[in-house]
Amino acid sequence: MLSTVVLLVDDEVPFVEAMTRRLAKRGLDVKNAFSGEEALQALKKLKHVDVIILDVKMPGMDGLEALKEIKKAYPIVEVVMLTGHATVESAIDGMKLGAFDYLMKPCDMDVLMKKLDEAKKKKSEHEQKIMEAQAMNIAMRRGD
């Protein structure tokens, strides 16, 4: 099975470096971005991303703004919001905007890994449904 491709987006460089090492040790293929804008640029270049770990509080484009743009352009990519400054309001806003889930920093690695596995599974199910619909569409056209 292919390893899960994760885009880790956070403006705190030491946090990104530490998390990248910890996630890579668990077999994930981790890409990094240090702002919402950089995440959107990275998504244009990367062919395949399963799950995005997105910090809420970042200078410039914050996590909620980035989430809006990501979901608009890449609706089936799942996003796990991470923050050290969680408020109930931002959690609710993130979920309304399509975040898969919301975790507090620092988060337990086992909990994060479970969320990433669940998010990848959900994305894979969406991709499967899309492929089935496309195959059905082709079959229907051939039947005409």
C-alpha positions in Angstrom: 0.0 0.0 0.0 1.3 3.5 -0.9 2.3 5.6 2.1 0.0 8.5 3.0 1.1 11.8 1.6 0.6 14.6 4.2 1.1 18.3 3.6 2.0 19.9 7.0 1.2 23.6 7.1 2.4 25.7 10.0 4.4 28.9 10.3 6.5 27.6 13.3 9.6 26.1 11.6 10.8 24.1 14.6 7.4 22.6 15.0 7.2 21.6 11.3 10.7 20.1 11.4 10.0 18.0 14.5 6.5 16.9 13.3 8.0 16.0 9.9 10.6 13.7 11.5 8.0 12.1 13.8 5.5 11.5 11.0 8.1 10.2 8.6 9.3 7.7 11.2 5.7 6.4 11.1 5.9 5.8 7.4 4.2 8.9 6.1 5.4 10.9 3.1 5.5 14.4 4.6 5.6 17.7 2.5 5.9 21.1 4.2 4.5 24.6 3.8 5.0 27.5 6.2 1.9 29.6 5.3 -1.5 29.3 3.8 -0.3 30.8 0.5 2.7 28.4 0.4 0.3 25.5 1.0 -1.9 26.5 -2.0 1.3 26.8 -4.2 2.5 23.4 -3.0 -0.9 21.8 -3.8 -0.6 23.1 -7.4 2.8 21.4 -7.8 2.2 18.2 -5.9 0.4 15.5 -7.9 -1.1 13.8 -4.9 -1.9 14.8 -1.3 -4.1 12.7 0.9 -4.4 14.8 4.0 -3.4 18.3 5.0 -2.5 19.1 8.6 -3.2 22.8 8.8 -2.4 25.3 11.6 -5.2 27.7 12.4 -3.2 30.7 13.6 -0.7 31.9 10.9 0.3 35.4 9.7 -1.1 36.4 6.4 -3.7 33.9 5.2 -4.8 32.1 8.4 -5.8 28.5 8.6 -9.5 29.1 8.1 -8.9 31.2 5.0 -6.5 28.6 3.6 -9.1 25.8 4.4 -11.7 27.7 2.4 -9.4 28.0 -0.6 -8.1 24.4 -0.3 -11.7 23.0 -0.2 -12.7 25.2 -3.2 -9.8 23.9 -5.4 -9.4 20.4 -3.9 -12.7 19.3 -2.4 -11.8 15.7 -1.6 -8.5 16.4 0.1 -9.1 16.0 3.8 -7.9 18.7 6.2 -7.1 18.2 9.9 -6.9 21.5 11.7 -4.3 22.0 14.4 -4.0 24.8 16.8 -2.5 25.8 20.1 -5.1 28.6 20.3 -8.3 26.7 19.9 -11.5 28.3 20.5 -14.8 26.6 20.2 -15.8 29.2 17.6 -12.8 28.5 15.3 -13.3 24.8 15.7 -17.0 25.2 14.6 -16.0 27.5 11.8 -13.4 25.0 10.6 -15.8 22.1 10.7 -18.4 24.2 8.8 -15.8 24.9 6.1 -15.2 21.2 5.6 -12.3 20.3 8.0 -12.2 16.6 8.7 -11.3 17.2 12.3 -9.7 19.6 14.8 -6.9 18.8 17.2 -5.2 20.9 19.9 -1.4 21.4 19.9 0.5 19.7 21.2 -1.5 16.7 20.1 -0.9 13.1 21.0 0.8 11.3 18.0 -1.3 8.2 18.3 -4.5 10.4 18.1 -3.1 12.3 15.2 -2.1 9.1 13.3 -5.6 7.7 13.9 -7.1 10.9 12.5 -4.8 10.9 9.5 -5.7 7.2 8.8 -9.4 8.0 9.0 -9.0 11.1 6.8 -7.1 9.1 4.1 -9.8 6.4 4.2 -12.5 9.0 3.7 -10.6 10.5 0.8 -10.0 7.1 -0.8 -13.7 6.3 -0.5 -14.6 9.6 -2.3 -12.0 8.8 -5.1 -13.5 5.3 -5.5 -17.0 6.7 -5.8 -15.8 9.2 -8.4 -14.1 6.5 -10.4 -17.2 4.3 -10.3 -19.4 7.2 -11.4 -17.0 8.0 -14.3 -17.0 4.3 -15.3 -20.8 4.2 -15.2 -20.9 7.4 -17.3 -18.6 5.8 -20.0 -20.6 2.6 -20.0 -23.9 4.5 -20.4 -22.5 6.5 -23.3 -21.3 3.3 -25.0 -24.7 1.8 -24.6 -26.4 4.6 -26.6 
